[in-house]
Amino acid sequence: MRFRINHRTIYRYAGEASESFMEARLTPVTDLRQRLLAREFKTRPGGRVHGYTDYFGNAVESFAVAHRHGELVLESCAEVETQAWAPPQAALDISVSEARQIYRSDRLGLFEFLMPSAAIPMSAPVHRLANQFFKSGQGLGEALLRLNHWIKAEFRYAPGSTRIDTPVAEALARKTGVCQDFAQVMIAVLRSAELPARYVTGYIETEAQRTAAELKRPAALVGAAESHAWVEVHLPGGFWWPLDPTNDCVAGERHVKVSIGRDYLDATPTRGVFKGTRTERLEVAVTMLRQEEPAVVAIA
């Protein structure tokens, strides 16, 4: 599948900011599941953009606006091609206990994704869930899918019910939240079970978008996309398997991956500081349009 994705973030200030310093993680990755075809990043007011790669391999764009401005607009436009991918079945059939032994042999390389992090601490309820879902003799893939399904079945998706900094323990106790909460709860359980897991931010083509694309009504797609979060679990053999607990599925061709980290704090799409005022309103709009596949011309 091929998608054109536009992500616009607008910071509207109560007055005028005298300076702003920002960084953005909005560049889709190229990996086994997807390929970045084209990308453009713009700011208003304009500023010199400096690009670098962070500790987790994410592409970051940083910039500064050193004069007064009443609003700041960041716009990322990308074209991405995705494809179906599945790990070797042997990596899913291995038992939980065998997988743990393999992870222990590479503990240094996987350390960041095995340990608690700033936004994903451990707790007694998390440990109980880890013991419930991951028995030593059980197949790893089966256990992972069972946890993925449980979160979807037991948790209520309720936009606005949590904040960016809502603790995992609170989301777990209330069993209510959004994709960020579901992903971080799942990661907490996985790490408690000694299974390496990392947080992913990106985009997903919604059901409404897919229907509109199939009916060839591209105008209906505008505004239908969402910024999304899911989980990647490390499988023996070096594979990262993407699981989406919000939708109880393996992340597939309709998911576009942008950044990874230990938790939301490492992979947040935009962040920064400014002087002289406060943010009155933050607006984020994402559109994700499915593109026609290029025609294949046969040469006689």
C-alpha positions in Angstrom: 0.0 0.0 0.0 1.1 3.6 -0.6 0.0 6.5 1.6 0.5 10.3 1.6 0.5 11.6 5.2 0.3 15.2 6.3 0.9 16.0 10.0 0.3 19.6 11.1 0.9 20.9 14.6 -0.1 24.4 15.6 1.0 26.1 18.8 -1.2 29.2 19.4 0.1 31.4 22.1 -1.8 33.6 24.5 0.4 36.5 23.6 3.7 36.6 21.6 6.6 34.2 22.2 10.0 35.9 22.0 11.8 32.7 21.2 11.0 29.1 20.5 13.2 26.0 20.5 11.6 22.8 19.1 12.4 19.3 18.0 10.2 17.0 15.9 10.2 13.2 15.4 7.9 13.0 12.4 9.9 11.2 9.7 8.5 7.7 8.9 11.2 5.0 9.0 12.4 2.6 6.3 12.6 -1.0 7.5 11.3 -4.5 6.6 7.7 -3.4 6.6 7.8 0.0 5.0 9.8 2.4 2.8 9.9 6.2 2.9 9.5 7.5 -0.7 9.5 11.3 -0.2 9.4 13.7 2.7 9.1 17.5 3.3 9.2 19.4 6.6 8.3 23.1 6.9 7.8 25.5 9.8 6.1 28.9 10.0 7.7 31.2 11.0 10.6 29.7 9.0 13.8 28.7 10.7 17.0 26.8 9.9 16.3 23.1 10.5 19.1 20.9 11.8 18.6 17.1 11.4 20.2 14.4 13.6 19.6 10.8 14.7 18.9 10.2 18.3 19.9 7.4 20.7 17.1 5.1 19.5 17.7 5.7 15.8 14.9 8.1 15.2 15.3 10.9 12.7 15.0 14.3 14.6 14.5 17.8 13.2 15.4 20.7 15.5 15.1 24.4 14.9 14.8 27.7 16.7 12.7 30.8 16.0 14.6 33.8 17.5 12.0 36.6 17.0 8.5 37.4 18.2 5.7 35.2 16.9 2.1 34.6 17.9 1.9 31.0 16.7 4.1 28.3 15.5 3.2 25.8 12.7 5.0 22.6 12.0 4.1 20.6 8.9 5.4 17.2 7.9 4.4 15.7 4.5 5.5 12.2 3.6 4.8 9.5 1.1 5.3 5.9 2.4 4.9 2.5 0.9 4.1 -0.4 3.2 4.0 -4.2 2.7 2.9 -7.3 4.5 5.6 -8.9 6.7 5.6 -11.8 9.2 8.4 -13.1 11.4 9.6 -16.8 11.0 7.1 -19.1 12.6 9.9 -20.7 14.7 10.4 -17.4 16.5 6.7 -17.5 17.6 6.6 -21.2 18.4 9.5 -21.0 20.9 8.5 -21.4 24.5 8.4 -18.4 26.9 11.2 -20.0 29.0 13.5 -20.6 26.0 12.9 -17.1 24.8 13.9 -15.7 28.2 17.1 -17.7 28.2 18.0 -16.2 24.8 17.2 -12.6 26.0 19.4 -13.1 29.1 22.3 -14.0 26.8 21.9 -10.6 25.1 20.8 -8.6 28.1 23.3 -5.8 27.4 22.0 -5.3 23.9 18.3 -5.4 25.0 18.8 -3.7 28.4 16.9 -0.5 27.6 13.8 -2.4 26.6 13.8 -4.9 29.5 14.0 -2.4 32.3 11.4 0.0 33.8 11.6 3.5 32.3 10.5 7.0 33.4 6.9 6.6 32.1 6.7 2.8 32.5 7.5 1.7 36.1 6.7 -1.7 37.5 4.0 -2.4 40.1 2.5 -5.4 41.9 -0.6 -5.5 39.5 1.8 -5.5 36.5 3.8 -8.4 38.0 0.6 -10.4 38.6 -0.5 -9.9 34.9 3.0 -11.0 33.8 2.7 -14.2 35.8 -0.9 -14.8 34.5 -0.1 -14.4 30.8 3.4 -15.8 30.4 3.8 -19.4 31.7 7.2 -20.9 31.1 6.1 -23.8 28.8 3.7 -21.7 26.7 4.4 -20.7 23.1 5.7 -17.2 23.0 3.6 -16.0 20.0 0.4 -17.5 21.5 1.0 -15.8 24.9 1.7 -12.4 23.2 -1.5 -12.5 21.2 -3.5 -13.5 24.3 -2.2 -10.4 26.2 -2.9 -8.2 23.1 -6.5 -9.5 23.0 -7.0 -9.1 26.7 -6.2 -5.4 26.7 -8.6 -4.7 23.8 -11.3 -6.8 25.5 -10.9 -5.4 29.0 -10.0 -1.7 28.4 -12.3 1.0 27.3 -11.1 3.4 24.6 -12.1 6.9 25.8 -10.4 10.0 24.2 -9.8 12.7 26.8 -10.0 10.3 29.8 -6.2 10.4 30.4 -3.4 12.9 30.0 0.0 12.5 28.4 1.5 11.9 31.8 -1.1 9.6 33.2 0.7 6.8 35.1 0.6 3.2 33.9 -0.8 2.2 37.3 -3.7 4.6 37.0 -4.6 3.5 33.4 -4.4 -0.2 34.5 -6.6 0.4 37.6 -9.2 2.3 35.6 -8.9 0.1 32.5 -9.7 3.2 30.5 -7.5 5.4 28.2 -6.2 5.8 24.7 -3.7 4.1 22.5 -0.7 5.5 24.4 -2.1 4.1 27.7 -2.8 0.7 26.2 0.7 0.4 24.6 2.4 1.4 27.9 0.4 -1.0 30.0 1.3 -3.8 27.6 5.0 -2.9 27.6 5.0 -2.8 31.4 3.6 -6.4 31.5 6.0 -7.6 28.9 9.1 -6.2 30.7 7.9 -7.6 34.0 7.7 -11.0 32.2 11.4 -10.5 31.0 10.4 -9.9 27.4 12.0 -6.9 25.6 9.4 -4.4 24.4 9.5 -0.9 23.0 7.0 1.9 22.3 6.1 2.9 18.8 4.5 6.1 17.5 3.1 6.4 14.0 -0.1 6.5 12.0 -3.0 4.1 11.2 -5.4 4.0 8.4 -8.8 3.9 10.1 -11.8 1.7 9.0 -13.6 4.8 7.7 -10.5 5.6 5.5 -10.3 2.1 4.2 -13.9 2.0 3.2 -13.6 5.4 1.5 -10.6 4.3 -0.4 -12.3 1.1 -1.6 -15.3 3.2 -2.8 -12.8 5.6 -4.5 -14.0 8.6 -2.4 -10.7 10.2 -1.5 -12.4 13.4 -0.2 -14.0 11.4 2.6 -10.5 10.6 4.0 -9.6 14.1 5.0 -9.3 14.4 8.7 -10.0 10.7 9.2 -6.5 9.6 10.2 -5.1 9.4 13.7 -1.7 9.6 15.3 -1.3 6.2 16.9 0.8 4.2 19.3 1.5 0.5 19.5 4.2 -2.0 20.8 7.1 -3.9 19.3 8.2 -7.1 21.0 11.6 -8.5 20.4 11.5 -12.1 19.2 14.4 -14.6 19.2 16.4 -14.2 16.0 16.5 -10.4 16.2 12.9 -9.7 14.9 10.7 -6.9 16.3 7.1 -8.0 16.1 4.6 -5.1 16.0 1.4 -5.6 18.1 -1.5 -3.1 18.4 -3.4 -3.7 21.6 -5.9 -0.9 20.8 -7.1 -2.8 17.8 -6.2 -6.4 18.9 -4.1 -7.0 15.8 -0.6 -7.4 14.5 0.4 -4.1 13.0 0.2 -4.4 9.3 0.1 -2.5 6.0 -2.3 0.1 7.4 0.2 1.1 10.1 3.0 3.5 9.3 5.8 3.6 11.9 7.6 6.9 12.7 9.6 6.6 15.9 10.5 4.2 18.8 11.6 4.5 22.4 11.4 3.0 25.9 8.1 4.9 26.3 6.1 7.9 25.1 8.7 10.4 26.4 11.4 9.0 24.0 9.2 9.0 20.9 6.9 12.0 21.3 6.2 13.6 17.9 7.0 17.2 18.9 8.3 19.0 22.0 10.2 22.2 22.9 10.3 25.3 25.0 9.4 29.0 24.3 9.8 32.3 26.1 7.5 35.2 26.9 4.0 33.7 27.0 2.1 30.5 27.4 0.4 28.1 25.0 -3.3 29.0 24.7 -4.2 26.2 22.3 -2.5 23.2 20.7 -3.9 21.8 17.5 -2.8 18.6 15.8 -4.3 17.4 12.5 -3.3 14.3 10.6 -4.5 13.3 7.1 -3.6 9.9 5.7 -4.6 9.4 2.0 -4.2 6.0 0.3 -2.5 6.5 -3.1 -3.1 4.7 -6.3 -0.5 2.0 -7.0 1.6 3.0 -10.0 0.5 1.1 -13.1 2.8 -1.7 -14.4 3.3 -1.3 -18.2 4.1 -4.5 -20.1 6.6 -4.1 -22.9 6.0 -6.5 -25.8 
